[in-house]
């Protein structure tokens, strides 16, 4: 038989081992739960691709919605403008062909002359017709205006189709990574082929059509009434001047909020011309500074007796001008 004291020691030891195992289990439990909650690399990649696709879709939808709004406005205006120009064209293109009534009158006059003169009269012939030069010019401008308006409407319809394909093509794949790669490829191709520049250029076609129609209308009014043509010419000149100011405003002043579709088209060319003008100014200033310095040196040499080997440049401002021009160009 065991001693009662040994039994108590054994029980205490068993209780201590049991508490130690429980403490060890409690220590290991949080680490196991943390391992279970930690996402794997595949899950992290899927979240990253999903985030990229969501941001890309939001950006693409904004761009496409802006394109669609612009094209809808252009289609409505082009339809109304084309119908207006068509009415003028239908009324005026008859001036390019001989009038059947006048032809019949001429033939009847010739027949009456033959009857009056007997059989010795010459046979009746059709009178020659030559359209007036101003009528030809009016029809040229109005037909060109109608052509540009229809081209603008066609381009607007095509842009809507391109925008739909731009959104649908990356979404054809269900895999997130393939979808993101395809979207990036389509986006880079759009930038490579300057699709946004083409979309911004489409309203220029409608503006050209409007300008051609106004020119043709002024020529037509000269045939009708010179005073009315003069008044409308003055109003058209004011409108053209305002349009030119709106076009050149953002080119000359970067903070100008007013712009036209021609502003984006003329901006690259204007930048080249502006840099060329700066180069001309720099070369002219350098030549003037060199001539002024040499002249001052020669003058001081002659008056003060300074040896020619000593180069004296009293015009120190020439160096400052050259340095400023160099900073502006480069």
Phi, psi and omega per residue, in radians:
X1 nan 2.493 -3.123
X2 -1.463 2.698 3.115
X3 -1.304 2.504 3.130
X4 -0.993 -0.597 -3.133
X5 -1.168 -0.675 3.117
X6 -1.159 -0.629 3.089
X7 -1.079 -0.721 3.136
X8 -1.148 -0.690 3.118
X9 -1.127 -0.690 3.122
X10 -1.137 -0.709 3.110
X11 -1.131 -0.745 3.107
X12 -1.090 -0.669 3.133
X13 -1.160 -0.698 3.112
X14 -1.130 -0.717 3.112
X15 -1.112 -0.692 3.106
X16 -1.126 -0.743 3.096
X17 -1.088 -0.692 -3.136
X18 -1.133 -0.747 3.105
X19 -1.149 -0.669 3.107
X20 -1.110 -0.706 3.114
X21 -1.157 -0.648 3.098
X22 -1.144 -0.739 3.117
X23 -1.095 -0.678 3.122
X24 -1.155 -0.685 3.098
X25 -1.135 -0.700 3.111
X26 -1.143 -0.597 3.101
X27 -1.207 -0.659 -3.103
X28 -1.368 -0.432 -3.089
X29 -1.102 -0.830 3.136
X30 -1.088 -0.664 3.141
X31 -1.127 -0.680 3.111
X32 -1.173 -0.692 3.113
X33 -1.159 -0.658 3.100
X34 -1.128 -0.689 3.092
X35 -1.122 -0.623 3.125
X36 -1.241 -0.625 -3.120
X37 -1.372 -0.373 -3.117
X38 -1.232 2.126 -3.127
X39 -1.254 2.665 3.123
X40 -1.427 3.046 -3.135
X41 -1.132 -0.618 -3.139
X42 -1.138 -0.704 3.141
X43 -1.178 -0.682 3.089
X44 -1.106 -0.732 3.117
X45 -1.114 -0.718 3.120
X46 -1.111 -0.681 3.087
X47 -1.128 -0.687 3.122
X48 -1.138 -0.789 3.113
X49 -1.118 -0.675 3.130
X50 -1.133 -0.710 3.110
X51 -1.118 -0.741 3.121
X52 -1.105 -0.778 -3.123
X53 -1.124 -0.670 3.129
X54 -1.122 -0.791 3.137
X55 -1.167 -0.695 3.130
X56 -1.151 -0.717 3.110
X57 -1.114 -0.674 3.119
X58 -1.128 -0.742 3.125
X59 -1.161 -0.788 -3.115
X60 -1.128 -0.661 3.122
X61 -1.140 -0.682 3.104
X62 -1.108 -0.771 -3.137
X63 -1.110 -0.804 -3.099
X64 -1.171 -0.662 3.102
X65 -1.111 -0.694 3.084
X66 -1.112 -0.734 3.098
X67 -1.077 -0.782 -3.107
X68 -1.140 -0.707 3.100
X69 -1.084 -0.775 3.121
X70 -1.119 -0.749 -3.123
X71 -1.196 -0.610 3.075
X72 -1.112 -0.752 3.097
X73 -1.102 -0.717 3.120
X74 -1.143 -0.669 3.140
X75 -1.141 -0.722 3.136
X76 -1.133 -0.836 -3.125
X77 -1.159 -0.694 3.140
X78 -1.134 -0.642 3.114
X79 -1.140 -0.806 3.132
X80 -1.144 -0.733 -3.110
X81 -1.179 -0.702 -3.139
X82 -1.125 -0.685 3.105
X83 -1.138 -0.656 3.116
X84 -1.162 -0.802 3.137
X85 -1.135 -0.653 3.132
X86 -1.079 -0.657 3.104
X87 -1.101 -0.735 3.108
X88 -1.184 -0.675 -3.113
X89 -1.156 -0.754 3.142
X90 -1.117 -0.515 -3.139
X91 -1.419 -0.386 -2.991
X92 -1.963 -0.270 -3.065
X93 -1.253 -0.280 3.102
X94 -1.133 -0.351 3.124
X95 -1.191 -0.258 3.137
X96 -1.499 -0.199 -3.142
X97 -2.066 2.659 3.136
X98 -1.178 2.523 3.124
X99 -1.343 2.196 -3.103
X100 -1.112 -0.599 3.120
X101 -1.129 -0.763 3.117
X102 -1.156 -0.634 3.110
X103 -1.113 -0.758 3.125
X104 -1.122 -0.677 3.105
X105 -1.104 -0.741 3.121
X106 -1.105 -0.718 3.129
X107 -1.149 -0.740 3.125
X108 -1.108 -0.655 3.079
X109 -1.116 -0.707 3.112
X110 -1.148 -0.687 3.112
X111 -1.133 -0.699 3.119
X112 -1.136 -0.641 3.093
X113 -1.156 -0.661 3.100
X114 -1.128 -0.737 3.124
X115 -1.149 -0.599 -3.134
X116 -1.305 -0.600 -3.086
X117 -1.617 -0.129 3.131
X118 1.520 -2.709 -3.068
X119 -1.379 -0.170 -3.102
X120 -1.410 -0.108 -3.121
X121 -1.265 2.693 3.104
X122 -1.269 2.644 3.128
X123 -1.138 2.649 -3.115
X124 -1.238 2.367 3.101
X125 -2.252 2.715 3.109
X126 -1.238 2.373 3.118
X127 -1.199 2.539 3.131
X128 -1.244 2.605 -3.118
X129 -2.257 2.322 3.081
X130 -2.367 1.978 -3.111
X131 -1.150 2.627 3.136
X132 -1.211 2.526 -3.101
X133 -1.096 -0.648 3.137
X134 -1.207 -0.638 3.059
X135 -1.108 -0.699 3.095
X136 -1.109 -0.747 -3.141
X137 -1.133 -0.736 3.128
X138 -1.072 -0.781 3.135
X139 -1.166 -0.627 3.102
X140 -1.072 -0.853 -3.117
X141 -1.132 -0.708 -3.093
X142 -1.283 -0.656 3.085
X143 -1.180 -0.676 3.060
X144 -1.120 -0.683 3.104
X145 -1.082 -0.773 3.103
X146 -1.114 -0.660 3.129
X147 -1.135 -0.796 3.127
X148 -1.138 -0.624 3.112
X149 -1.145 -0.739 3.108
X150 -1.187 -0.635 3.070
X151 -1.108 -0.676 3.097
X152 -1.103 -0.756 3.118
X153 -1.116 -0.722 3.103
X154 -1.110 -0.757 3.127
X155 -1.116 -0.647 3.116
X156 -1.125 -0.713 3.096
X157 -1.123 -0.733 3.135
X158 -1.140 -0.644 3.109
X159 -1.119 -0.675 3.085
X160 -1.093 -0.680 3.092
X161 -1.173 -0.740 3.106
X162 -1.096 -0.663 3.137
X163 -1.152 -0.697 3.105
X164 -1.148 -0.716 3.095
X165 -1.161 -0.609 3.118
X166 -1.092 -0.592 3.115
X167 -1.460 -0.593 -3.030
X168 -1.439 -0.589 -3.035
X169 -1.076 -0.792 3.114
X170 -1.204 -0.392 -3.082
X171 -1.500 0.071 -3.133
X172 -1.209 -0.454 -3.117
X173 -1.718 2.504 3.130
X174 -1.528 -0.411 3.128
X175 -1.225 2.345 -3.056
X176 -1.163 -0.751 -3.104
X177 -1.196 -0.700 3.106
X178 -1.152 -0.677 3.125
X179 -1.128 -0.744 3.118
X180 -1.148 -0.709 3.129
X181 -1.136 -0.728 3.129
X182 -1.150 -0.697 3.126
X183 -1.109 -0.747 3.130
X184 -1.115 -0.661 3.111
X185 -1.132 -0.772 3.129
X186 -1.137 -0.692 -3.140
X187 -1.142 -0.743 3.110
X188 -1.155 -0.646 3.082
X189 -1.148 -0.648 3.099
X190 -1.106 -0.711 3.101
X191 -1.248 -0.619 -3.140
X192 -1.120 -0.740 -3.126
X193 -1.569 0.121 3.039
X194 0.919 0.961 -3.134
X195 -1.193 -0.629 3.128
X196 -1.135 -0.653 3.090
X197 -1.126 -0.682 3.101
X198 -1.135 -0.715 3.115
X199 -1.129 -0.669 3.110
X200 -1.227 -0.394 -3.113
X201 -1.448 -0.335 -3.074
X202 -1.061 -0.752 3.088
X203 -1.050 -0.388 3.108
X204 -1.093 -0.595 3.113
X205 -1.064 -0.724 3.125
X206 -1.208 -0.619 3.083
X207 -1.167 -0.677 3.079
X208 -1.112 -0.726 3.114
X209 -1.074 -0.718 3.117
X210 -1.140 -0.710 3.121
X211 -1.124 -0.744 3.115
X212 -1.107 -0.676 3.124
X213 -1.137 -0.702 3.134
X214 -1.133 -0.727 3.123
X215 -1.106 -0.780 3.097
X216 -1.105 -0.641 3.120
X217 -1.151 -0.692 3.109
X218 -1.132 -0.687 3.083
X219 -1.155 -0.657 3.113
X220 -1.151 -0.683 3.134
X221 -1.197 -0.452 3.063
X222 -1.130 -0.542 3.077
X223 -1.300 -0.465 -3.064
X224 -1.580 -0.982 -3.066
X225 -2.684 2.111 -3.093
X226 -1.190 -0.657 -3.119
X227 -1.153 -0.764 3.096
X228 -1.108 -0.681 3.119
X229 -1.130 -0.649 3.135
X230 -1.164 -0.740 3.134
X231 -1.098 -0.827 -3.140
X232 -1.185 -0.482 3.068
X233 -1.151 -0.702 3.099
X234 -1.114 -0.792 3.125
X235 -1.126 -0.671 3.118
X236 -1.166 -0.645 3.107
X237 -1.116 -0.720 3.104
X238 -1.115 -0.736 3.130
X239 -1.125 -0.695 3.114
X240 -1.148 -0.680 3.106
X241 -1.113 -0.755 3.098
X242 -1.113 -0.696 3.107
X243 -1.121 -0.686 3.092
X244 -1.119 -0.679 3.090
X245 -1.134 -0.732 3.102
X246 -1.139 -0.546 3.135
X247 -1.310 -0.746 -3.092
X248 -1.481 -0.210 -3.106
X249 -0.991 -1.001 3.138
X250 -1.199 -0.287 3.095
X251 -1.360 -0.727 -3.131
X252 -1.447 -0.584 -3.116
X253 -2.244 2.009 -3.086
X254 -1.159 -0.432 -3.122
X255 -1.491 -0.012 -3.104
X256 -1.242 2.146 -3.117
X257 -1.422 -0.213 -3.095
X258 -1.578 2.395 -3.129
X259 -2.755 2.859 3.061
X260 -2.220 2.926 3.093
X261 -1.029 -0.456 3.113
X262 -1.273 -0.320 -3.136
X263 -1.109 -0.791 3.111
X264 -1.180 -0.490 3.133
X265 -1.332 -0.676 -3.081
X266 -1.469 -0.283 -3.053
X267 -1.063 -0.826 3.119
X268 -1.070 -0.763 3.123
X269 -1.140 -0.651 3.123
X270 -1.158 -0.613 3.106
X271 -1.102 -0.697 3.110
X272 -1.153 -0.775 3.140
X273 -1.118 -0.701 -3.141
X274 -1.103 -0.724 3.124
X275 -1.175 -0.646 3.086
X276 -1.117 -0.712 3.100
X277 -1.114 -0.677 3.097
X278 -1.113 -0.665 3.101
X279 -1.127 -0.741 3.107
X280 -1.070 -0.764 3.119
X281 -1.098 -0.708 -3.132
X282 -1.127 -0.763 -3.138
X283 -1.144 -0.739 3.125
X284 -1.107 -0.757 3.135
X285 -1.135 -0.705 3.121
X286 -1.116 -0.723 3.117
X287 -1.136 -0.741 3.121
X288 -1.121 -0.721 3.137
X289 -1.135 -0.694 3.128
X290 -1.147 -0.779 -3.140
X291 -1.140 -0.723 3.135
X292 -1.125 -0.704 3.125
X293 -1.153 -0.762 3.114
X294 -1.144 -0.659 3.128
X295 -1.163 -0.715 3.116
X296 -1.142 -0.672 3.106
X297 -1.107 -0.784 -3.136
X298 -1.144 -0.687 -3.140
X299 -1.146 -0.759 3.127
X300 -1.178 -0.602 3.115
X301 -1.122 -0.706 -3.114
X302 -1.282 -0.624 -3.063
X303 -1.497 -0.735 -3.044
X304 -1.735 -0.119 3.124
X305 1.327 0.457 3.109
X306 -1.250 2.327 3.138
X307 -1.024 2.510 -3.128
X308 -1.085 -0.412 -3.111
X309 -1.222 -0.391 -3.131
X310 -1.565 2.053 -3.094
X311 -1.642 1.971 -3.117
X312 -1.982 2.211 3.127
X313 -2.093 1.650 -3.122
X314 -1.262 -0.378 -3.120
X315 -1.496 1.454 -3.126
X316 -1.256 -0.310 -3.114
X317 -1.194 -0.365 3.138
X318 -1.131 -0.668 3.100
X319 -1.127 -0.688 3.125
X320 -1.151 -0.682 3.121
X321 -1.115 -0.784 3.122
X322 -1.086 -0.723 3.129
X323 -1.135 -0.675 3.119
X324 -1.182 -0.727 3.090
X325 -1.111 -0.682 3.095
X326 -1.089 -0.703 3.124
X327 -1.170 -0.651 -3.137
X328 -1.155 -0.727 -3.085
X329 -1.311 -0.820 -3.031
X330 -1.687 nan nan
